[in-house]
Amino acid sequence: MKKTQVLIIDEHPHVRRALAARLATTPHIQVMATAASVEEGLAAAARKHPDVVLLGLKTQEKLRDTSDIRGLSHQLGNYGAGLIVLTTYAVDEERKNMMDAGAKRYLLKNIDSRSLIAEINAVFPAAPAVL
């Protein structure tokens, strides 16, 4: 069975480790790389072609600009990856802007593991819907 390949981009090492550890308990998901910056993440995406990218929105403040998210989403789409934005707190206008810019999901970072896995499965439907 092909595993869903996930790339995690977040500036905080403990967030990257925690997300990777949570996803490691799911047999059909593999964290193929983590990155501390968008640039590092794009380089990893170009090399490894992830299915889903989890992006900590606060990774770089400039990413709050929807044109930057649109560009990032487009670049990741070239590699076949769906973008899930993770944020510390939800703002309705920001959610709309991120979704309009190409993000597939806009979620709180404190999402429980079961729900996060379900969201990854929804973004990359080739993954089995087993929780």
C-alpha positions in Angstrom: 0.0 0.0 0.0 1.3 3.4 -1.0 1.7 5.7 2.0 0.6 9.4 1.9 3.8 11.4 1.9 3.6 14.4 4.2 6.0 17.4 4.4 5.8 19.5 7.6 7.0 23.2 7.4 7.1 25.1 10.7 9.7 27.3 12.2 9.4 25.7 15.6 11.4 22.4 16.0 9.1 21.1 18.8 6.0 21.7 16.6 7.6 19.8 13.7 8.6 16.9 16.0 5.2 16.8 17.7 3.3 16.7 14.3 5.7 14.0 13.0 5.3 11.9 16.1 1.5 12.1 15.9 1.4 11.1 12.3 3.9 8.3 12.8 1.2 6.3 14.6 -0.8 6.1 11.3 0.3 3.2 9.1 -0.8 4.9 5.8 0.9 8.3 6.4 4.7 8.9 6.3 6.4 12.1 7.2 8.9 12.3 4.4 10.6 15.5 5.5 10.3 18.5 7.8 11.5 22.0 7.2 12.0 25.1 9.3 11.3 27.6 6.4 9.3 27.8 3.3 12.4 27.9 1.2 13.7 24.7 2.8 10.3 23.2 2.4 10.0 24.0 -1.3 13.5 22.5 -1.9 12.3 19.3 -0.1 9.1 19.3 -2.1 11.0 19.6 -5.3 13.2 16.6 -4.4 10.6 14.4 -2.8 7.2 15.3 -4.2 5.0 15.1 -1.1 1.2 14.4 -1.4 0.3 16.9 1.4 2.2 19.8 3.0 1.4 21.0 6.5 2.4 24.7 6.8 2.6 26.5 10.1 1.1 29.9 9.1 3.3 31.8 11.4 6.4 30.2 9.8 7.0 33.5 8.0 4.9 36.6 8.6 5.1 37.4 4.9 3.0 34.4 4.2 0.0 36.2 5.7 -0.2 37.9 2.3 -2.6 35.9 0.1 -0.4 36.4 -3.0 2.4 34.6 -1.2 0.1 31.7 -0.2 -1.2 31.6 -3.8 2.3 31.3 -5.1 3.3 28.7 -2.6 0.1 26.7 -3.3 0.8 26.9 -7.0 4.4 25.7 -6.6 3.4 22.8 -4.4 0.6 22.0 -6.8 3.3 21.6 -9.5 4.6 18.8 -7.4 1.2 17.3 -6.9 0.9 18.4 -3.2 -2.1 19.7 -1.4 -1.5 22.5 1.1 -3.0 22.5 4.6 -2.4 25.7 6.6 -2.0 25.3 10.4 -2.5 28.3 12.6 -2.4 29.1 16.3 -5.8 30.9 16.2 -8.5 31.0 13.6 -9.6 34.2 12.0 -12.6 34.0 9.6 -11.2 36.5 7.1 -7.8 34.9 7.1 -9.4 31.5 6.6 -11.3 32.8 3.5 -8.2 34.4 2.2 -6.1 31.3 2.6 -8.7 29.1 1.0 -9.2 31.6 -1.9 -5.4 31.5 -2.4 -5.3 27.8 -2.8 -4.9 26.2 0.6 -7.0 23.0 0.8 -7.6 23.3 4.5 -7.1 26.0 7.3 -6.9 24.3 10.7 -5.9 25.1 14.2 -2.5 23.7 15.3 -4.0 22.1 18.3 -6.2 19.8 16.2 -6.5 16.3 17.6 -4.6 13.6 15.8 -7.7 11.7 14.6 -9.2 14.9 13.0 -5.8 15.9 11.5 -5.5 12.4 9.9 -9.1 12.8 8.5 -8.2 16.2 7.0 -5.1 14.7 5.4 -7.2 11.9 4.0 -9.7 14.5 2.6 -6.9 16.5 0.9 -5.3 13.4 -0.5 -8.1 11.0 -1.2 -5.9 8.2 -2.5 -5.1 7.5 1.1 -7.4 4.9 2.8 -10.0 6.5 5.0 -9.0 4.3 7.9 -8.6 6.0 11.3 
